[in-house]
Each structure stands twice: as C-alpha cells, then as structure tokens.
Amino acid sequence: MLRRLVYLSVYLSTFYSCANMKPTEVDLILFNGHVYTVDSTFSVAASFAVKDGKFVAVGTNEEIARRYQSAHLIDAGGKAVYPGFNDGHCHFYGFGENLFRYAELAGAASFAEVIDRLKQHAASHPSEWLLGRGWDQNLWEGRQFPTNEALEEVFPNKKILLLRIDGHASLVSKAALELAGISAKTQIEGGEVLLGKDGKPTGVLIDNADAPVKALVPKLTDDEKKTALLEAQKRCFAFGLTSVTDAGLPYATIRLIEELQSQGTLKMKVNAMIDPDEETMNHYLPSGPYSSGMLSVRSVKLYADGALGSRGAKMKAPYSDAPDKSGLIMHETSFYQNVIQRAYDAGFQVNTHAIGDSGVSMMLGLYGAVLKGSNDRRWRIEHAQVVDEVDFARFATYNIIPSIQSTHATSDMGWAAERVGNDRVKGAYAQKRLLSANGWLVNGTDFPIENINPVYTFYAAVFRKDLNGKPAEGFQMENALSREEALRSITIWPAKGAFEEIRKGSIEPSKAADFVILSADLMKAAESEIVGAVPLQVFSNGKQVFSKAD
C-alpha cells in the first residue's frame, strides 16, 4: 500500500506540475506498468490513457500524466500488461452449451472413470438423454475405442451420446442407435459406423456417422442458449480472453450473439465463421462481410476431414498403426467447389478444418484454383496438423494462413508418431515452418477440445511441453515459436486473421481498450513460472470485466 501511495504521489505531482497546460479528461489511466503494446516494433510502455472505450495515448508515466487526467487511475505496480488475449479458433457457443448440460469427460484415465463421471452427472442432471463430452481412448491402457456394452449394464435402455474430445467421433447407446436407424449396413458419406467382431455396431460413430443421433437430441431454447453464451463469456474473461473466433455457427446462434451484444450483456467480441448451410449462407453472403465492432461475420467454415485421434483425418497413405484406414473426406469435391466459389464472389474468407496431409493438400488445391496467386483474402487452413513436404510451399504461393493450436501438439505428442509414423510426424505440428510461409499465423485453443487458457497456448508454442514440463527437451523444438511470436499469435495475429487488426489486437491509439494485467511477465519469466500465470484484471472496451480480487 505504501509503495502504491508513493507512485501515486509521484504521478500526481507530475500531473500538476504544468500549471499552464490543462490536461485532457479521460475515462481511465493506467500507469507504472510494463506494457507490451504488441505494435509493429513490439515496443514497451509504462502508461496509457483510455477514453470512450479506446486507447487514446500510450507512453511513459510522465508523458501520460502531463497530457491527461482521470478519476480512474490504475497503478499496475510494475506488472506486465498485454492486449486482451484473442482465441483465433474455438467453439465459444459450444463451450457454453457443454457447461450447460454435458458431463465433463476430458482427462478420464479409463473408461471406468468415464462411467463414474456419467453416474454423477445423471444424478445431478436427470433428463431423457445422457450427454457427455471429452473422452479420449488415447489416455487409456491399450488405447482402444470403447464399446457401448458397459453403458448398457449401467444405463439400460438409456439414450446416450458421448462426444469424443475432438468432436469427430461419438459413443452412443444401443437405444440411440436404434432410434436413429443405424445398423451394421448403414453407410453415411464422410462417416463410419465401427463394427465389432460380431459384425454389430460397437456404438462408436466416426465423423458424419453420428449426425443422425445428434439430430435427435432436443435443442436448447433461446433462453437456454443465451445462458450458455453468458456462462462461456464469464469463463473466457477469467482467463484474459476479450475476443474469440467461433469456428462455425448457424444463423440462429449468430443472431442471438448480436442480440446480447446490442443489449450490452455480451461484452465478448466474436468473429463468427458461418456454417455452410443454405439458410446461413443465403442470409450473410449476399450482403458481403459484416462487422459491428463487437461482431464480425466474414468467413465460411468447412470441414475437409476428421481428426487424428479418431483416425478420421484423411492421410495420403494409410495410418501407421491401422493399415486398413486412411481417414475420411467429409463431402464430395463439388460441394467444396460450390461453397468456395460463392464465398469468393461474396468477398468472404474460407476457413477449412484440415488435419491429415491429404485433407490439407486437397484444400490447398481447391483454394489455389480460385485464388490463383498472391492475394490478401486471408483464407485459412484450420489446424494444418500434418502437412506433406510438397505442400508447405503452397501456403506462401496462395497466401493461405495457417490457423494452428499449439496445445494440440503437446496433447498429441505421446502417440502422434505411432499414428502417422516417424517420417510423416516430421511434417506434423510444424508451426514455425508454417509461420515462415507468410510471416504470421493464427493461434487458438479449439476449446472445449483443449483447455481454454491462452497462457497454456503460449507455453506450448514456446516450450513444446505438457503442463508437467515433459518431455524435458521439448517436442520437435525446431518448430517452437519465439516468445514474441507466441504473444503475437494470441493477440494481434488472430485480429489480423479476421481483418480486424486496425481496431484491436495491440495497445495503440484508436484501438479498442482491451487489456490484461497478468501475474507474470511472459516475455521474461522462467519457464516454470509461466504455466501458473493468471489474469489479475481484465478490461474490454475500457471497462473492467474480471478482477481476481472479486
């Protein structure tokens, strides 16, 4: 407290020293900070002034004190201050819905633990359907897919849908299979019904195969969806996120987001990729890209393939640990060509989930056929987890932006080489190499698939280790990002990935006053200190939206 009073006294004495100069009144002044502006030169300041939700000046304590005054002074106490963190690829609404009604299965070390968690959830959330998300067979002994036999023993005749951690596979009960009309003979484009040795469905449905079951789950009401969005916002603010890109939403959900933003209850800035259904595209494409400052709608989200963890990612050659499988492409080529051309004509981005080397290669080719050469369309490959050597150069040729998730590398590193082989894994999670294609990339968490915390993204990007600090030497360190690159990848570059870099993403005059005071200095702290770093205060448009003290 004494130290704060001394700083405040110095600040105010400087402030009043210029009798002939009348300082400008502003809404907020932060001083005595170590402010990483993340501007073009990565400059560091000590103070800034905020008015009407925007930064108006950035500089030294003395410069800001001489020019501005405010009733709201924040002494940062020498702490590191950053632009508001921005998750460049996540499922913001889906995260909220999961909190609302799904059992949390992430991190379960065995299927027996999954069952135990489901029992607890069923007791506290009685309903017609038992829903869960987050199981991952790669964490279990033997790494084998589960079957629904154990579900039948504990929950006989219950309608059950359990989404895998990546969202690209589900385990469903026999009652759900029967209700959806899924049998051993069912064939679904872009999906697979896994069969057991007896020739009957095991309950595991890969990619599009679970769509008929998902269609049967009762939808949330608009009021429930609004509750889900506000709960997601609360969690995001607590981790320093002031902006998110939601990777695929229908018109109805985007409409709810805009309604809540206009009411002032949803303060989260959202870049919404639109789903490629006809209702959503017909609503947004004819009018061209849209931005209100809080909501941006200017991209279409596509899925090329599935996920590596469930062997749905499309590979050019079979999986090393499953020679009879090479993954799935989700749609016919004509579907992609149609959506891509419509988006191009409307001035929209195309952002495509592509994980396997074949899925990535296919989308690079389809993009290139329309983009033709150098451009500033900023079309994106979401994830780009495994890239064939011959395809890296095409990211630069067509200025295609990699949208990566650094924590995917550290989550998958324990089994990735087994899945794709020692040769192909060299082109997997090649984030530094992907960065070099255009000089920037977008980073995110893909939450709820990975942990929501952007500090974990930073840590994984720089140190390429899990939260326990393993492996000691890091995973494929030739693809680690520098600390500056990692910070840019969760602030200014996601803004740029949404064509919003002129309005947010750095602490500069005229930009939205989104900032985070963090407990640790990510640029200087020891590796062991970074994982535990937490936001102390978070501001969006100059208004406090989180305080650790609350």
ZIPERA-V800292 format. One record per run of one state. SS is the DSSP state (2 for helix, 1 for strand, 0 for the rest). FROM is the first residue (numbers start at 1). TO is the last residue. Records with the same first field share a line. If there is no record, write none. Layout:
BEGIN
SS: FROM-TO ; FROM-TO
END
This chain:
BEGIN
0: 1-1 ; 16-23 ; 26-27 ; 32-33 ; 37-43 ; 46-46 ; 52-53 ; 60-60 ; 70-72 ; 76-79 ; 84-84 ; 91-91 ; 102-102 ; 105-110 ; 125-128 ; 136-136 ; 140-148 ; 155-158 ; 165-168 ; 173-173 ; 181-190 ; 196-200 ; 215-221 ; 239-240 ; 250-250 ; 264-268 ; 275-277 ; 288-289 ; 292-294 ; 304-304 ; 306-318 ; 320-321 ; 323-328 ; 330-332 ; 347-348 ; 355-356 ; 372-379 ; 384-385 ; 387-388 ; 398-400 ; 405-405 ; 413-415 ; 421-423 ; 429-430 ; 439-441 ; 444-453 ; 464-476 ; 480-482 ; 490-491 ; 498-511 ; 513-514 ; 519-526 ; 531-534 ; 541-542 ; 548-550
2: 2-15 ; 61-67 ; 92-101 ; 111-124 ; 137-139 ; 149-154 ; 174-180 ; 208-214 ; 222-238 ; 251-263 ; 278-287 ; 333-346 ; 357-371 ; 389-397 ; 406-412 ; 416-420 ; 424-427 ; 431-438 ; 454-463 ; 477-479 ; 483-489 ; 492-497 ; 527-530
1: 24-25 ; 28-31 ; 34-36 ; 44-45 ; 47-51 ; 54-59 ; 68-69 ; 73-75 ; 80-83 ; 85-90 ; 103-104 ; 129-135 ; 159-164 ; 169-172 ; 191-195 ; 201-207 ; 241-249 ; 269-274 ; 290-291 ; 295-303 ; 305-305 ; 319-319 ; 322-322 ; 329-329 ; 349-354 ; 380-383 ; 386-386 ; 401-404 ; 428-428 ; 442-443 ; 512-512 ; 515-518 ; 535-540 ; 543-547
END
